[in-house]
Amino acid sequence: MGFCDKMFEVPIVISILSLLIAIGLYRYISKLPEGSKKMKEIADAIREGAMAYLAEQNRNVAIFGIILFVIFIAIGFFFDRVWYGIAISFAVGAISSALAGYIGMKVTTLANVRTAEAAKRGLNSALSTSFKAGLTMGLAVVGLALLGIGGLLYVFFTMGFDMHNIMLMITGLGFGASLMAMFARVGGGIYTKGADVGADLVGKVEKGIPEDDPRNPAVIADNVGDNVGDCAGMGADLFESYVVTLLATMILGSLIFNNFTSIIYPLVIASAAVVMTLIGSLFVKVKEDEDPMKGLSKGIYATALLSAIAFALITPYFFTENSLNYTLTALIGIVVALLIVKITDYYTSYKYKPVLEIAKASETGAGTNLITGLAVGLASTFPYGLVIVGAILVSYYLAGIYGVTIAAMSMLSLSGIILAVDSFGPVSDNAGGIAEMANLPKKVRNITDKLDAVGNTTKATTKGFAIASAGLAALALILAYAQEVNLAAEKIGVKGLELLNNFPVINIMSPDVLLGAFIGALIPFVFSSYSMKAVGVAADEIIREVRRQFKDGKIMKGKKKPDYGKCVEISTRAAIGELLKLGAIAVLPPIIVGFVLGPAAVGGFLVGTLLVGQFLAVFMCNAGAAWDNAKKYIETGKLGGKGSPAHKAAVVGDTVGDPFKDTAGPSLNPLIKIVNTVSILFVMLFVMFALSII
């Protein structure tokens, strides 16, 4: 270990640079032309609905957050002052995660109409505008994450806390970020998919009108939902993935090496990747007749290559022994990121066989469409699992469990460019909606349709990226939890951990561990059930409302305008109503297991939640995206095109896939990490309680 034990300034300086550039990009986008008065009116309605929902969501979530903050303060008063630091970190994490979502919402609702206007000038202009909006969000997210962790690390260090307590306190930031991300993902997913399903089933299937037709009363709620779920939700999601993966690497580094160098190293490589993202973003360009995905891929590959070079140059300065092994583990993370992108693209893009099979199956009805889509989603878990298992095996062989966390962190270091590519999707989707509602020329809509089709794939690949990182980070957190049990036992004078089933070696044949694993495996299913049901309830209410407005026939004849606000109100109410219930499902089970069955059982619980949650998330996200793009493929004119029987069957498949890919599936990502961070925070209390009753 080497020369820079206390390089706290590196992540702080880079984070400030990242945030300043994000502000500059935001100001640049705000000065671009917005188009006609009609376009501005539509964009304003989307923006107002999105910001109103976000404000209502944050007000409700704040109640849950304040209760937890008070609980942490109370624990600190009765047990240990470290909990005061946990409470502060929790607040910083929750607020930063909410801010990441807010920034994403602001910039994407600003850029959608400007992308539609830019499409008048050509494909590259529209791509550039939407990508810059995504890059603004990506830089803001990684900047906030580095500033939060780097800032707290510096403050707690100067206050004189020891290294172990510093890492325990900063874990509170990960818990706050994960909790907020889960609320953003679930609430945003319920909102967007309730509106989307309602709009599609009545508009497309029953009335035969195009997507984003201004006569559809749910069309504004649908466009609002794109921003609520895919921008604010994804921003908070990747923020917490980035933060928790960093924390997992730092925690294990501190436990294994017992020095600050192993804590600073992941922050430095993350900082280097931010700089490489700025350079890589300059490569995002496309010719007018070129596939937009090629332009976006150039940016991803350039960033990955530059980051790999940077990691290879930086790592030897931190590790004087086995530096090559640590460098290779960092490169493994980048390779995993690119492979996950490729695998997800294969199973979700209509350029490849799986989605084409779903589209072909639509010719014989919705039933065969659904069966084939489910099969594709299930099959996609296999290559994904092989990549993750391979990465874990190789990185562990090279550098132990710390190597696994380095691989995860180097993978997440690409979050800036990945999030930029992801956010481009909902911006281009909204741009297409605005173009349709404002009756812009067909040439413009063709360009926005091209971008939208690519956006569906980029959104799917980002979810795969986030889920893969969640799995690697959760594995590291489980092992960190095991080590925390050891330390907690040592602090209160227990030797050998005989009373705790020789933890951290989890004996799966031990009844309490096995029972914990079974309970943990159930949680993702229960959680997904509630979130899926919430989408169904919201969609049911919106369908009834849209049918009511269509009933007298005046809207279809152009004799009166739809009441867009009513559907926005329904979506908001349905989404907010489920948040606290789902929050309890995420937070309470590991605490209950810890106090009832003991700390060893919690280890089993975490393993069960990780294994089931990760693969269930991959299955749902990929199946949903594949159904969506099968519909998009038919809408290009294939297999009868829009309005054909195949198209109607594909719309049904897409309707089922919507809550899969945008609500239940992505929400499992923060859920996996919430149960881990909660367990680490409460580990001392679990051990104390277990010993008190033995």
N, C-alpha and C positions, 0 to 999 in steps of 0.2 A: 504494500500500500504506500501511496506516495505523497505528493507535494502539496496538496490543496485541501487540507482538512476542513477549512472554513470558508469556502468560496461562495458565501451566501449571496454576494452581489451579482453573480452571473445570472441566475434565473430572474432576479428582480429587475435587472437592467433590460434583459431580453423581453420580459413581460411588458414593461413600460413601452419599449419600442414597438412591440406587437400591437398594443392597444392604441398607440398614437397613429400607426399606419391604418388600423381599422377605422379610426375616426376620420382620417383623411379620405379613405375610400367611400365612407358614408357620405361625406360632404360632396365628393365628386358625383356620386350617383344622384344625390338630391338635386343637382343642377342640370341633369339631363332632361330633355323635353318629355312632357307627359302625354302629348297627343291632343285629341279633340275634347270638347266639353263633356261629351257622352262618356268617353273613356275615363275622364277624371271623376265623374259622378260614380261610375261603377267601382273604380279603385277606392274612392273615399268610403263607399258602403262596406267594402271588404275590410278596409283598414279599421274602421270604427267598430265593426263587429268583432274583429280579432282582438283589438286592444281591450274592448269591453269584457270579453270572455276572460282574457288573461288577468285583468284586474280582479274580476270576481273569483277566479281560481285562487289567486294569491291571497286574497282576503280569507278564504276558507282554510287554505293550507296553513296560513299564519297561526290560526287557532291551535292546530295540531302541533306546530313547531314550538309555540310558546309554552304549551303544556310540557313538552319534552325538555325544553330549556330549564323550566322551573324544577322538574324532577332531577335533572343533572345537578343543579345548584343545591338542592336539598341533600342529595347523596354526598356532595362535597362537604356540606356542613356537618353531616353525621359521620363520614368515613375518612375522606382524604381530599386535600385541597387540589389534587390533580384534576378532580371532576370540575372544578371551576374553569380550568383550561380546556377541558373537553367541551363544556358548555359554550365557551367563547368560540372554539373551533367549529362546533356544530352550527352556531349562528352564522359564522363566516361562510361555511360551506353551503348552507341553505340559501342565504342571500345571494351568493355568487352564482349558484345554479339558476336561481330565479332571474338574475340579471342577464345571464347568458341566454336564457329563453326570451327575455324581453328584447335584447339587442337583435336576436334573430328575427323576431316578429316585426320589429321596426324596419329593419333594412329590407326584408323580403316583401313586405306590403308597400314599401316605397318603390322597389325595383320592378314589381310585376307589370305595372302600366308602362313603365319606361322600356321594359323589354318588348312589350307589344308594339310600342312606337318604333323601337330600334329595328324590329323585324321588317318594317317598311324599307329599311336601307339594306337588308340582306341578312343571311344566316350568320355570318361572322359577327356582325354588329349585335345581333340579338344574343348570341352565345356569350360574347364579351360582357354585355351588361348583366346578364343573369349570373355568370360566373363571378364577376366582381362582387355582387351581392353576397354570394356564398362565401367568397374569400373574406369578406368583412366579418361575417359570422365566425368563420374558422379561426381567424386571428384573434378575435375577441375572446373566444372560448379558451384557447390555449394560453392567451395572455392572462386572463382572470385566474386560471388554474395555477400557473407558475407564480403569479403574484401572491395568491392566497397561501400556497404551501411555503414558498420562499420567505414571505413576510412573517408568517407565524413561526417558522423555524428560527428566523433571526431574533424575533421578539422573545420567544421562550428561552433561547440560548442566552441572551443577554440578561434575562431575569434569574439565571443561575440554576435552572432545572437540569437534572442529569439526562443523559441521552435517551434512556429507556422511557422516562416519563414524558419527555418531549414528543417521542413518537406515539406514545399512547394518547397524549392530548390531541395531537394533530389528526389521529384517527377519527376524532369527532367531526373533522371537516369532511372526511369521506362519507360518514354516516349522514350528515346534513345534505351533502350533494346527492347521494343516492336516493334519499327519501324524497327530495324535491324533484329529482328526475323521474321517479316512479309516478308521482302525482301528475307531472307534466305529460308523461307518456300515456298514462291511463286516462286522465281527463281529456287530453287532446285527442286520443284515439277514439274515445266514446263520442266526442263531439263530431269529429270529422267523418267517422264511419256511419254514425247515425244519420247524419245529413246526406252523405254520399249514397247510402243504400236507399234511403227514402226517395232521393232525387232520381236515381236510376230506375228503380222498380216502377214508379208511376210515370216518370217522363219518358224513358226509353222503351220500356216493355209495354206499358198500358196505352200511352198516348202516341208512341212512335216518333217523338220529337228528338232532335239531336242533343248531345251532351252540351251543357252550358247554354241551352236555349233560354233567352230572357223571360219566356212565358212560364218557366218552371218556378213555382214559389220557393223551392228549396235551393235554387241555384246559388244565391248569395251565401247561404249557410254552408253549402258545399265548398265554395271557394274560400270562405273564412276558415273552414276546417283544414284545408291544405296547409295553411300557415300555422294554425293552432297545433296540429299533430306533427307535421313534418318539419316545421321550422323551430318553433318554441320547444316542442317535445324532443326532437333530435338534438337540438343545441344543449338542452339540459342533460340528455342521455350521454352524449359523448363527453360533456364536461365531467360528469361523474365517473365515466369509464377512465378517462385520462387521469383524474385525481386519484381514484382508488388504485389504479395500477401503479402509479408513482408511489403511493403510500405503501403498497404491498412490497415493492422492491426496497424501499427505504427501511421498512420495519425489519424485513429479513436480513438486510445488510447490517443493520445495527445489532441484531441478535447474533449473527454469525461472526462478524469481524470486530464488533465492539469499537468502531471508530467512526468519525464523521465523514471520512472519505467515501465509504460505501453508501452513505446517505446522500452525499452531494453528487456522486457520479450520475445517477439516473436523471437528476435535475439538469445537469450539464448537457447530457446527450439530448434531452428533450428540448433544451434551449437551442442547441445546434440545429435540430430539425426545424425549428421555427424559421431560422434564417434560410435554410434550404427550401422551405416551402415558399418563401418570398421569391426566391430565384426560380424555382420550378413553375410557379404560376405564370411566369412570362412566356412559357412554352404553350400555353393554352390558346391555340389559334386553329382556324379551320377554313378550308376553301369553300366556296359557295355550293359546290356539288359534292362535297365530302360528308361522310358520316360524322355527326357532331361528337360521337363517342371517341373518335380518333383524336380530336382536339383535346378532349378532357383526359384521355389516356396519356397523351404526351406530358401533360402536367404531372400526373401521378408518377409515371416512370422516371421523369427527370428528377422529381423530388426524392424518390426512393434511391436512385443512383447517387445523387449528391449527398444524401443523408448517410448512405453506406460508407462513402469515402470519408465523411466527417467523423463517423464513429470509429473507423479504422485508425484515423490520425489521433483522436482524443484518448481512446481507451488505454494505450500504453503509458500515458502520463499518470493514470490512476492506479494501474496494476503493474507493479514491477515484476511480479512472478505470474507466470501463466497468462500473460497479457494476450497472447494469440487466442487462447481458449475463450476468454471473455469477449474479445473482438468478434469471434465467430458466433457466439451466442447472440450478440447484438445484430449481426447480419441475418441470423435465422429469423428474427422477428420481422424483418423487412420482407424476407422471402415468404413467410407465412401470410403477411398482409396481401402480397400480390397474388398468391395462390388462392386465398379466400375470395378475392375479387374475381378471379378467373372462374372458380367453381360456381360462385353465385351467378355470374354472368351467363354461364352455360345453362344453368337450370332455370333462369328467369327471362332470358332474352329470346325474342321470336326469330333470331337468326339461327337458333340451334334446335335439335331434334325434340327435346322434352316439351317445350312450349308448342311446337308445331303439332305434336301428337295430341295435346289437349285441344288445340284448335280443330284438328281433324275429327276428334271425338265429339265435338259440338254438333256435327252434322246429324248425329243420331239422337240428340236431345241433351237436356240438362243433366240427366242421370249419368250418362257416360262421360260427360265433361267433368263432373264432380269426382267420379271414380278415378279417372286418369290424372286429374290434378292432385288428388290425395296421394296417388302412387308416386308422382314426380316429387312431391314434398318429402315423402318418406325416403325415397332413393337418394335425395340430395344430402341426407345426413351422413351417408357412408364415406364419400371422399372427404367431406368436411372433417369427420372424426379421424380419418387416417392422417390428415395434415396436422391436426392438433396433437394426436398421440405421437406422431413422428417428431414434431417440434419439441415436445416434452422430453422424449427419450434422448434425443441428440443433445439438447441444451443441458439436460441433467448430467449426461455422460461427460460433457465438456467442463462444466463449472458447478455442478451440484444444483441444489434448489435455488440458489441465488442466480444461477445461470438461466433457470426457467423464468424467473421474474425479469431478468434483463431482456430476454427475448420478448416477453409481453410488453415491456416498456418501450423497446425499440419499435415494436409494431404500432403501439399507440402514439409514438412520436410523429407518425404521419397523419395524426388527427386533423391538423390544420387543412391540408390539401384534400383529405377525404371528406371532411365536413363541407368544404367549399363545393366539391363536386355533388355532394348530396343536396345541399340547399338550392343548388341550381335547378333541381327537379321541381319543387313546388312553385318556384318563381316562374318557370316556363309554363307550368300547368295553369297557374293563374293568368299568365299572359295570354294563353290560348282561350281561356274563358272570357277575358275582356275583349279579345279580338272577335269572338263569336257574338257576344252580347252587344258590342258596338257596331256590328255589321261591317267589319273591315274587309278589304278585298281578299279573295280566296288565296292569293299568293302569300299574304301575311299569315293566314291560318295554316297554310301548308308548312311554313317555316316553324310556327309555334307547335304544330303537331309533331314535327320531326324532333324538336327539342323535348317535348313532353314524353315521347316514346323512349328516348334515351334516359330521361329523368326517372322513369319507372324502374329502369335497370340500375341506375346509380343509387336510387333510394334503397333498392334491395341489397346491393353490394355493401352499402354502408351499414345496414343492419347486420349482415353477416360479419363484417369487420368488427362491429361493436360486440356482438355475441361471442366471437372467438376471443377477443381481448378479455371479456368478462370471465370466460372459462379459465384462462391462464391466470388472471388476477385472483379469481376465487380460490384456485388451487394454492397459490402463494399465501393467501389469507388463511386458509385452513391450516397450513403448516405453521404460519405465524401464531394462530390461535393455540396450536399444540405447545409451542414454545412459551406462550404467555401463561398457560396452565402450569408449566414447570416453574416459571419465575414466581407466579403467585404462590405456589406451594412452598417454595424456598423462603419467600418473604415471611411466611407465618410459621416457619420452622419444621415443615414436613420433609423428611428425607426419603429418597427413593421412590416416592409417589406410589407406594404399595396400596394406599387407601384409595387411589384414583385409577386403579386398573392399569398401572404402569403407563399412563399417558405420557408422551404422545403416540406411542405405538397403539393404533386403533385395532383391537382384536374384533374382527367382524363377527366372530362366533360368540362374543360376549352378549348376553341378552339385552343389556341396556343400550349397547352400541347398535345392535341390530334393530332394536325397537326405534331408536333415534333415527336410523337410516330410513326405515319405513315411513315414519312421520314426515321426515324431510322430503321424501319422494312424493308424498301426497300434496304438499303445499303448492307446487307449480300448477297442478291440475285444479285445485280448489280456486286458486287465484285467477287462473285463466277462465274458469267457469263463470265467476262473478263478472269479470270484465266483458266476456262475450255476451252474457245475458244483458248487461247494461246497454250494449250496442243494440241488441234486439229490441229492448224496451224503447230506446230513443227512436230507432227506425220505425217501429210500429206507430208511435205517436206522430211522427213526421209524415208517414204515408197517409194516415187518416186526415191530417191537416191539408196536405197537398190535394188529396181527392176532394175534400170539402171545397177548396177554392176552385177546383176545376169543374165542379158539379154543374153549375149553371151554364157552362159553355162560353161565358163572356171573355174569359182570359184567352182561350184558344182562338176566338174570333177577333181579338185585339180591341175589345170594347171596354176592358178595364185592366188595370195593372195588378200584378200579384202583390200580396202582402208578404214581402221578404222578411220583415222583422219578426213575424210570428214564428217562422221556422228557426231563426237565429235564437229566439228566446227559448224554444223547446230544446234545442241542442245544448244550450248553456245549462239549463236546469237539470237535464238528464245527466250531463257530465259531472257537474258539481256534486250531485246527490250521492254518488258512489265513492267519492274520494276517501272519506274518513274510514269507511268500512274496509276498503282495500288496504289502507294504511295500517289498520289494526292487524289484518291478516299477515302483513309483511313483518311487523315489528314484534308482535307478542309471542308467536310460536317458539322461537329459539330461547326466549327468556323463560317461558313456561317449562320447556324441556330441561333447561339448565337447572332450575330450582327443584323440579319434580324428579328427574332421572339422573341429574348430575352432569359434570363437565365432560366426561367421556362420551355420554350419550349425545351431547351437543356436537362432538366431532362426527359421529355417525349421521346426525341430522344434516350437517353442512355438506357431507359427501352426497347424501341422497338428494338434497335440493340441487346441488351443482349438476350431477349427472343427468337427472331427469329434466331439470329446467333448461339446461343448455341445448340438448337435442330436441326437446319439444319446441323451443324457440326457433331453432333452425328449420324444423319441419314446417311450422306455421308461417314463418316469414317467406320462405321460398315457395311454398304452395300458393300462398296469397299473391305473390308477385307473378308467378307463372300463370295463374288464372287471369290476372289483369292484362298481361301482355298477350295472352291468347285472344282475348277480346280485342285488344288493340290491333293485332295482326288481321283479324277478320274485318275490322273497320278500315283497313287500307284497301279494301275491295276484294280480298281473297274469300273463297268459300261462300260467295253470295253477297258479301259486304254488309253494310249497315241495314238493319231492318229485316234481314233474312232469318230463317229459322235457326241457323247456326249462330247468328249474332245474338238472338234472344237467349239461346241456351248458354252462350258465353257470358252474357250479362248476369245470368243467375250464378254461374261459377264465380264471377268477379265479386258478386254480392256476398257470397259465403267467404271468399278470400279476403275481403276488405278488413273485417275485424281480426282475421288471422294475422295479416301482415302489418297492420297499423295500430292495433290495440293490444291484443293478448300476447302475441309473439314478442314484440319489442319491450313490453313491460316486464318480461321475465329477466331481462338483462339487469336492470337496477335491483330487482327483487333478489337475485342471487347474491349481490354484493351487500344489500341491506342486512340479510341474515348473518353474513360473515362479520361485518363491522359491528353490529349489535353484540354479537357473541364475544368479540375481542374486548369491547368496552366493558362488558359485564363479567368478564372472566374471574376477576378477583372475588366478586360476590358469589359466583357459582361455587368456587373452591371453598370459601369460608362457610357457606351454607352446607355443602356436602360434608365437611369435616365436623360441623356442629351437630349433625344428626347421626353420625357413625358411632 
